[in-house]
């Protein structure tokens, strides 16, 4: 995996940053202040660095980090960018002392300690583990899990005993419209991939799978406009890895103009669907436009496909532009499932386009 992609996967540990205005006393170069956690509030300076202030609004930990999480169980995860552009992470205590360095590569990392453990997952193997308070890896599980796909036993039991309303939703069978892709025009976002299907140069099975993908993705595109939560409920596998992003636009500042910041978070399928329900309820109109659509068949695992596309999203209250990747499993044609859904902002926080070789694709996942 290329270093830039490893960097992005590590950056997926970002939490949503509060953009609410505060009345806290500000020092001259602080342009944003978060809520207090364990006596420390994360702040961002005009040069984009993070640090922490105490309850007296004095700088307790210098703003020297390129990434910082809130404090939980007396520890915070922070990161600094080296000269070669790589991000290195370590944990600090409330005084800013380094507790240990995080020596992980190509991993998604949690941002909060719970029961003395910090979750991580190796994106190459899918292995999940935890770091204890001294940085040693362990397979122990915390009794409560937050901000990661890992779940406590009680949460798993609840999943197997769904709420009656959820059970009814899972029983819904969604009919997918079969399109005549011979009639697709060059203006259709799926035109180029449709042409591959109708030329007759693919195997019958591959052409059938790709046609099914085209039909499902067309339904996916319209599902946000029609607010079809039943389709999305059916489409994602129960243990899907879902990485969502959010563009945070800082409040206007007369002295310095800050670019929007992009934050990422890992959430479960049920959390993702609940968020969509809230979005659907809060917005009368949602428009989604797809482009740069591409289908890639896995070279060694039959029925596994990677779908990449650019999505421009706009609702009454929010808009963003980014790249979606969907890891699709068509081995059971009666119930195709998405196992991975990632989103990356098309424009980075430095207001530069996301490099092509940084966009997540099928090659970034180790499948067995």
C-alpha positions as CSV (number, residue, x, y, z in Angstrom):
1,X,0.0,0.0,0.0
2,X,1.3,3.4,-0.9
3,X,2.4,5.7,1.9
4,X,-0.2,8.3,1.0
5,X,-3.0,5.7,1.4
6,X,-1.5,4.5,4.7
7,X,-1.6,8.1,5.9
8,X,-5.2,8.4,4.9
9,X,-6.2,5.2,6.7
10,X,-4.4,6.4,9.8
11,X,-6.2,9.8,9.5
12,X,-9.5,7.9,9.6
13,X,-9.2,8.1,13.4
14,X,-10.4,11.8,13.3
15,X,-13.5,12.5,15.4
16,X,-16.1,15.1,14.5
17,X,-14.8,18.5,15.8
18,X,-17.3,20.8,17.4
19,X,-17.6,24.0,15.4
20,X,-19.9,25.8,17.9
21,X,-18.9,29.3,18.9
22,X,-17.7,29.6,22.5
23,X,-17.4,32.5,24.9
24,X,-14.2,31.2,26.4
25,X,-11.3,33.6,26.8
26,X,-9.0,33.2,23.8
27,X,-5.3,33.8,23.6
28,X,-4.2,35.8,20.6
29,X,-3.4,32.9,18.2
30,X,-6.2,30.4,19.2
31,X,-9.0,30.3,16.6
32,X,-11.0,27.3,17.8
33,X,-11.7,25.7,21.2
34,X,-13.5,22.4,21.8
35,X,-15.4,21.3,24.9
36,X,-13.5,20.3,28.1
37,X,-12.7,16.6,28.7
38,X,-11.1,15.7,32.0
39,X,-10.0,19.3,32.6
40,X,-8.5,19.8,29.2
41,X,-10.0,21.5,26.1
42,X,-8.5,20.9,22.7
43,X,-7.6,24.1,20.8
44,X,-6.5,25.0,17.3
45,X,-4.2,27.8,16.5
46,X,-4.1,30.0,13.4
47,X,-1.4,27.9,11.9
48,X,-3.5,24.7,12.2
49,X,-1.7,23.2,15.2
50,X,-3.4,21.6,18.2
51,X,-2.8,21.9,21.9
52,X,-4.8,22.0,25.1
53,X,-5.9,24.6,27.6
54,X,-6.8,24.1,31.3
55,X,-10.0,25.3,33.1
56,X,-8.3,28.6,33.8
57,X,-8.0,29.0,30.0
58,X,-4.2,28.9,30.2
59,X,-2.2,26.8,27.7
60,X,-1.5,23.6,29.5
61,X,0.0,21.7,26.6
62,X,1.6,23.6,23.8
63,X,-0.1,23.7,20.3
64,X,2.6,21.7,18.5
65,X,0.5,18.7,17.1
66,X,-0.9,18.2,13.7
67,X,-3.6,16.0,15.1
68,X,-5.0,15.6,18.7
69,X,-7.9,13.7,20.2
70,X,-9.7,14.6,23.4
71,X,-8.6,13.1,26.7
72,X,-10.2,9.9,27.9
73,X,-9.0,8.0,30.9
74,X,-6.2,10.5,31.4
75,X,-4.7,9.9,27.9
76,X,-5.0,11.5,24.5
77,X,-3.8,10.4,21.1
78,X,-1.7,13.0,19.2
79,X,0.1,13.1,15.9
80,X,2.8,15.0,14.2
81,X,3.7,15.2,10.5
82,X,7.4,14.5,9.6
83,X,9.4,16.1,6.8
84,X,8.5,13.2,4.4
85,X,4.8,13.8,5.0
86,X,4.1,10.8,7.2
87,X,2.1,11.1,10.4
88,X,3.5,9.6,13.6
89,X,1.2,9.0,16.6
90,X,1.8,8.7,20.3
91,X,-0.2,9.1,23.6
92,X,0.3,11.9,26.1
93,X,-0.8,12.5,29.7
94,X,-2.6,15.6,31.0
95,X,0.8,17.4,31.4
96,X,1.8,16.7,27.8
97,X,4.4,14.0,28.6
98,X,4.7,11.2,26.0
99,X,3.5,7.9,27.4
100,X,4.3,5.7,24.4
101,X,4.6,5.9,20.7
102,X,2.1,4.0,18.5
103,X,4.2,1.8,16.2
104,X,1.4,0.7,13.8
105,X,1.3,0.8,10.0
106,X,-1.7,0.6,7.7
107,X,-4.1,0.5,10.7
108,X,-7.3,2.2,11.7
109,X,-6.8,3.5,15.3
110,X,-9.4,4.4,17.8
111,X,-9.2,7.8,19.5
112,X,-10.5,7.0,23.0
113,X,-9.3,4.7,25.7
114,X,-12.0,2.6,27.3
115,X,-11.3,0.3,30.2
116,X,-7.6,0.9,29.7
117,X,-7.6,-0.2,26.0
118,X,-7.3,1.6,22.7
119,X,-8.8,-0.2,19.7
120,X,-7.0,-0.7,16.3
121,X,-7.5,-2.8,13.2
122,X,-5.0,-3.8,10.6
123,X,-6.5,-2.8,7.2
124,X,-4.3,-5.4,5.4
125,X,-5.5,-8.4,7.4
126,X,-8.7,-7.3,9.2
127,X,-7.1,-8.2,12.5
128,X,-8.5,-6.3,15.5
129,X,-6.6,-5.7,18.7
130,X,-6.0,-3.3,21.5
131,X,-3.1,-1.4,23.0
132,X,-3.0,-1.2,26.8
133,X,-1.9,1.9,28.7
134,X,1.7,1.1,28.1
135,X,1.4,0.5,24.4
136,X,1.5,-3.3,24.5
137,X,-0.8,-5.1,22.1
138,X,-3.5,-7.4,23.6
139,X,-6.5,-9.3,22.4
140,X,-8.5,-8.4,25.5
141,X,-11.8,-6.5,24.9
142,X,-13.1,-3.6,26.9
143,X,-16.5,-4.0,28.4
144,X,-17.7,-0.8,26.6
145,X,-16.6,0.1,23.1
146,X,-16.8,3.5,21.4
147,X,-15.8,4.9,18.0
148,X,-14.8,1.7,16.4
149,X,-16.5,-1.4,14.8
150,X,-15.6,-3.5,17.9
151,X,-18.6,-4.2,20.1
152,X,-19.2,-5.4,23.6
153,X,-20.9,-8.7,24.2
154,X,-24.1,-7.0,25.4
155,X,-24.2,-5.0,22.2
156,X,-23.7,-8.1,20.1
157,X,-26.6,-9.8,22.0
158,X,-28.8,-6.8,21.3
159,X,-28.0,-7.1,17.6
160,X,-29.3,-10.7,17.6
161,X,-32.5,-9.5,19.3
162,X,-33.5,-6.6,17.2
163,X,-36.2,-4.1,18.1
164,X,-39.6,-5.1,16.5
165,X,-39.4,-2.0,14.2
166,X,-35.9,-3.0,13.1
167,X,-37.0,-6.6,12.6
168,X,-39.8,-5.4,10.3
169,X,-37.3,-3.3,8.3
170,X,-35.0,-6.3,7.8
171,X,-37.9,-8.4,6.5
172,X,-38.6,-5.8,3.8
173,X,-37.7,-7.1,0.3
174,X,-36.7,-4.2,-2.0
175,X,-37.3,-4.6,-5.7
176,X,-34.4,-3.4,-7.9
177,X,-35.3,-1.9,-11.3
178,X,-33.6,-3.6,-14.2
179,X,-32.4,-0.9,-16.6
180,X,-31.8,-1.3,-20.3
181,X,-28.2,-0.2,-20.4
182,X,-28.1,-0.3,-24.2
183,X,-30.0,3.0,-24.0
184,X,-27.6,4.8,-21.7
185,X,-26.3,8.0,-23.2
186,X,-22.8,9.5,-22.7
187,X,-24.2,11.9,-20.2
188,X,-25.1,9.0,-17.9
189,X,-22.5,8.6,-15.1
190,X,-22.5,4.9,-15.6
191,X,-22.1,5.0,-19.4
192,X,-18.5,3.8,-19.8
193,X,-19.0,0.8,-17.5
194,X,-22.3,0.0,-19.2
195,X,-20.5,-0.1,-22.5
196,X,-18.2,-2.8,-21.2
197,X,-21.2,-4.9,-20.3
198,X,-23.1,-4.6,-23.6
199,X,-20.1,-5.2,-25.9
200,X,-20.2,-9.0,-25.3
201,X,-16.5,-9.2,-24.5
202,X,-16.9,-10.2,-20.9
203,X,-17.7,-13.7,-19.6
204,X,-21.4,-14.3,-19.0
205,X,-20.9,-14.4,-15.2
206,X,-18.8,-11.2,-15.1
207,X,-21.3,-9.4,-17.3
208,X,-24.2,-10.5,-15.1
209,X,-22.4,-9.3,-11.9
210,X,-21.5,-6.0,-13.5
211,X,-25.1,-5.5,-14.7
212,X,-26.4,-6.2,-11.2
213,X,-23.9,-3.6,-9.8
214,X,-25.1,-1.0,-12.3
215,X,-28.7,-1.6,-11.3
216,X,-27.9,-1.5,-7.6
217,X,-25.7,1.6,-7.8
218,X,-28.4,3.5,-9.8
219,X,-30.8,2.6,-7.1
220,X,-28.3,3.7,-4.5
221,X,-28.0,7.0,-6.2
222,X,-31.7,7.6,-6.1
223,X,-32.2,6.2,-2.6
224,X,-30.9,9.4,-1.0
225,X,-33.4,11.5,-3.0
226,X,-36.3,9.1,-2.3
227,X,-35.1,8.5,1.3
228,X,-35.2,4.7,0.8
229,X,-33.9,3.6,4.1
230,X,-35.2,0.0,3.5
231,X,-32.9,-0.4,0.5
232,X,-29.9,0.8,2.5
233,X,-30.8,-1.5,5.4
234,X,-30.8,-4.5,3.0
235,X,-27.6,-3.5,1.1
236,X,-25.0,-3.3,3.9
237,X,-23.8,-6.4,5.6
238,X,-24.3,-6.5,9.4
239,X,-20.6,-6.1,10.2
240,X,-19.8,-3.6,7.4
241,X,-16.8,-1.3,7.9
242,X,-18.2,2.2,7.3
243,X,-16.0,5.2,7.3
244,X,-17.9,8.5,7.1
245,X,-16.5,12.0,6.6
246,X,-17.7,15.5,7.4
247,X,-16.6,18.9,6.2
248,X,-16.3,21.3,9.1
249,X,-16.2,25.0,8.1
250,X,-14.8,27.2,10.8
251,X,-16.7,30.2,11.9
252,X,-15.8,33.4,10.1
253,X,-12.8,35.2,11.6
254,X,-11.8,38.7,10.6
255,X,-8.1,38.2,11.2
256,X,-7.5,34.9,9.6
257,X,-9.3,32.8,7.0
258,X,-9.2,29.1,7.7
259,X,-9.9,26.4,5.1
260,X,-12.6,23.8,5.9
261,X,-11.3,20.9,7.9
262,X,-12.3,17.3,7.0
263,X,-13.0,14.9,9.9
264,X,-13.5,11.1,9.7
265,X,-15.1,8.5,11.9
266,X,-15.7,4.8,11.9
267,X,-19.3,3.7,12.7
268,X,-21.4,0.6,12.6
269,X,-24.1,-0.2,10.1
270,X,-26.9,0.6,12.7
271,X,-25.3,3.9,13.7
272,X,-24.9,4.8,10.0
273,X,-28.6,4.0,9.2
274,X,-29.7,5.9,12.3
275,X,-27.7,9.0,11.2
276,X,-29.3,8.7,7.7
277,X,-32.8,8.5,9.3
278,X,-32.0,11.8,11.1
279,X,-30.7,13.4,7.9
280,X,-33.7,12.3,5.9
281,X,-36.1,13.7,8.6
282,X,-34.2,17.0,8.9
283,X,-34.0,17.8,5.1
284,X,-36.8,18.2,2.6
285,X,-34.5,17.8,-0.4
286,X,-31.3,15.8,-0.9
287,X,-29.5,15.8,-4.2
288,X,-26.7,13.2,-5.0
289,X,-24.7,13.3,-8.3
290,X,-22.2,10.5,-9.3
291,X,-19.3,10.7,-11.7
292,X,-15.9,9.0,-12.3
293,X,-17.7,5.7,-11.9
294,X,-15.5,2.5,-12.2
295,X,-16.0,-1.2,-11.4
296,X,-13.0,-3.4,-10.7
297,X,-13.3,-7.2,-10.4
298,X,-11.0,-8.8,-7.8
299,X,-8.3,-10.7,-9.6
300,X,-8.4,-13.8,-7.4
301,X,-11.7,-13.9,-5.4
302,X,-14.7,-14.6,-7.6
303,X,-17.8,-12.4,-6.9
304,X,-15.9,-9.6,-5.1
305,X,-15.9,-6.2,-6.8
306,X,-14.7,-2.7,-6.0
307,X,-16.8,0.2,-7.0
308,X,-15.3,3.7,-7.0
309,X,-17.1,6.9,-7.8
310,X,-17.1,10.6,-7.0
311,X,-20.2,11.8,-5.1
312,X,-21.4,15.4,-4.9
313,X,-23.9,15.6,-2.1
314,X,-26.2,18.6,-1.3
315,X,-29.0,18.9,1.2
316,X,-30.9,21.8,2.8
317,X,-28.3,22.0,5.6
318,X,-25.1,20.5,4.3
319,X,-23.0,19.9,1.2
320,X,-19.8,18.0,0.4
321,X,-17.8,16.5,-2.5
322,X,-15.8,13.3,-2.2
323,X,-14.9,9.9,-3.3
324,X,-16.8,6.7,-2.4
325,X,-15.4,3.2,-2.4
326,X,-17.7,0.2,-2.0
327,X,-16.4,-3.3,-1.5
328,X,-19.2,-5.4,-3.0
329,X,-19.8,-9.1,-2.5
330,X,-21.9,-10.8,-5.2
331,X,-21.1,-14.4,-4.3
332,X,-24.8,-14.7,-3.2
333,X,-26.6,-13.1,-6.2
334,X,-29.9,-13.3,-4.3
335,X,-28.6,-10.9,-1.6
336,X,-25.5,-8.9,-2.7
337,X,-23.9,-7.0,0.2
338,X,-21.5,-4.1,0.8
339,X,-18.8,-5.0,3.3
340,X,-16.8,-1.8,3.2
341,X,-17.9,1.8,2.5
342,X,-15.3,4.6,2.7
343,X,-15.5,8.3,1.9
344,X,-12.7,10.7,1.2
345,X,-13.0,14.5,0.6
346,X,-12.2,15.5,-2.9
347,X,-10.5,18.6,-1.6
348,X,-8.1,18.3,1.4
349,X,-7.9,20.7,4.3
350,X,-5.0,22.5,2.6
351,X,-7.4,23.3,-0.3
352,X,-5.6,21.0,-2.7
353,X,-7.3,18.2,-4.7
354,X,-6.9,14.7,-3.3
355,X,-4.2,13.0,-5.3
356,X,-5.4,10.2,-7.5
357,X,-3.0,7.7,-5.9
358,X,-4.4,8.5,-2.5
359,X,-8.0,7.4,-3.4
360,X,-8.9,4.1,-1.7
361,X,-9.5,1.2,-4.1
362,X,-9.8,-2.5,-4.3
363,X,-6.1,-2.9,-4.2
364,X,-6.0,-1.6,-0.6
365,X,-7.8,-4.6,0.9
366,X,-6.3,-8.0,1.6
367,X,-9.0,-10.5,0.9
368,X,-8.7,-14.2,1.7
